[in-house]
Amino acid sequence: MQELACLSILLYGGVVLASEMSEPERIPLFMTPSLPHLSDLMIYYAKDLTICGALLKLFKDYAENFVAMLTRDQSLELFSASASLLKHYSEHHIKNRVVHKRSEAIEDMFEEEQNYNDVLCAIQLLILLGTKDFTIICSTSTSTSAGIETGQITDVIFFGLQQLLPLMTQGLLHFPTLCQHYFSLVGFMVETYPEKLCRLPYDLFNSLLDSLLFGISHMDPFVAKSSLHGLAALAREHLRTQALALHLSMKNDIFDNCNYRLINEVIFQPIIWDRLEPAGNALLVLIALDVQRFIGLVNTISQQFGSDDKQRRLHAAFEILIQPEILAKVGAEGKEGRFVRYQFKSDFNKFVRDVHSFLILK
């Protein structure tokens, strides 16, 4: 039975790759009735990694190649079937997945990354479900059937991300392709729905934050910028609504750690130049959360440098950067908010050039 199931999935997979055929709209007409049945295969074969991966790739390829030409009803069917597929996949597979230690050999790394193509396909499918066009089509109702609320689509993407979070912090972020797609998904979710991510249970939120802090110093500028934007979005949501008050009551140095790693692993490093603006934006909001606490952290950081001259110059640079009248308006909207960000951007650029002149340049 497993062989027949696998063969059937592969045959369907061949069909969805024929998007450039004459009259390609015939393929959605053929595929739509089969989607719920294909999704249900995950219930019975979730433990079989080959079938798991083939199903996820099938749905991902179908969404990728045909989402632009689907009717609203066909989009709704794809959404419902995809939601069911991801639900059964996560329940039976991701939570029990063991990520093996990464090998240093290039050949072994490539082979190992192939073993996690199912995770990559799950991430790509979630990204496709979150595209603007798909969301608009699904949320538009007609006289024949009701649409799906945008919130329902968001909930499915959010649910899928929750299942992936524990896994991504254990090793998969070391694989370039997976890493890029993961941060594409996380960047979209954090910037668009920061309030949802702030309400994650502490362990899951900590996994999310760990992955963002991993990403801020990544050699890939896309990963770094996505991580910095995400970090800034979480801090901004807390500044606006105190959304992380519960998590801070459990671990009150969450933002201290963010500041420490941002300064030491990004701002004080040569990599800062390809992520200068997002790093400055993240630092601005993090400082504004608690200026006095940040000043205390600066005192701790300055002690890393044995030279009294370096400590003095570092303190002087931070004194110029930390302007209370600017930081007090970080949460402002409109023209005032834009002015604050513009002013800090200019001050931050000068700050980085100054501290690099005596911390990095010899």
Steps between C-alpha positions, in 0.01 A plus 500: 500500500781739580652449157165571330445810713846629417453432128163681499649806672787509253257480207298789639830681553577462130163649412550817707833564331326535161400864549621605154276258313222612269194605705671463842171580679407135439748395767323679791173346378666160522689561826238672715276195568808294592658742747304389812578134426867573446508698823343208688788276394710687758284345774601149401854555373633780722776276637627421151744781419498423128122534470501799740749686286324409175164629629646829621688548174183427303299765685786749487551452125127527433470824699813642341401424141125558506405739782484791254239329280281334765139606539381601846338160562814318383709721731272417794540129433877535483502696825285246685696201372834668575388586854402139561825373346717723721297415809544125458864542402584699811301273732666182378842609392666832583476482878674162500764591244862466609750729331839337482821687561616681189797351318781730389556318169331681209371174349356389834341842557331487160371147560375591846319808371318281251370299796310810615335588170162426660560783749606730216184415303286565809658844540458580131134393508436727800662791315283437193185485714592841641538674164281807455318376189411166661375674815281740300348221291423280802347780706266618223158339526253448214136410478583129471729458800647687791858620503766430760595778737854628467543413867434135425775495240731675744414245769602212273833669417549583867417141600749363249770736623436392859565139405822589321650720772631227734662324207664801339702593806659153525708503185313570178596868500849391398369397157500800263185422296291409801633797690406750228146368463448479875598862550285605206203344681599631843571849366154515341324374814689715752466823305134438411371333817739582788216486753437132419865406542525691827216283633684175429564277804833589657693197367384562143562873526849429631562271202385774264721759670799265499462454125479877446813556709672226303402678179615855583866406457446260208730543201199514266378864496141391427492277808662772712264776387192280545616415852569863590162611364335224703686595817398864455136401441483297823661781700269758342192292586613479863571874509149565370295244697728337761427176315795312653430592863421138592817365341708774666355402838650155443832623357562871545822520296346410162570842349837529678608189313367642172693824550818321607503272196399775258783722618773237533413270209385757244570867580855447623580265210607567137175336377301806612539681167262278300230523770562848640150647473299203638752463784453867588120468487509199732738671744284815509192312622696279740660804668163675526353208695712587806765769459644469851530124472676542165749744655580237764560247223735744326705520819526120503596481133768768533677289764578245228764739372801516730626833371379797702519713187269265307253491789498879520450543125227235495310673780533832319365348177197350679431830677467671162280219365263477798293818484200481737295755304531282188440168676188631674331539161586159352139383525362808323311460173503711185746781433637508855579127495671528160711790624615298803603207282679728254688680778604176669608352166740789449629481860539122478706518182737745669511282812598186306776679310631648822512178706642298211786749473638392838347154559571337162742709297861464612 
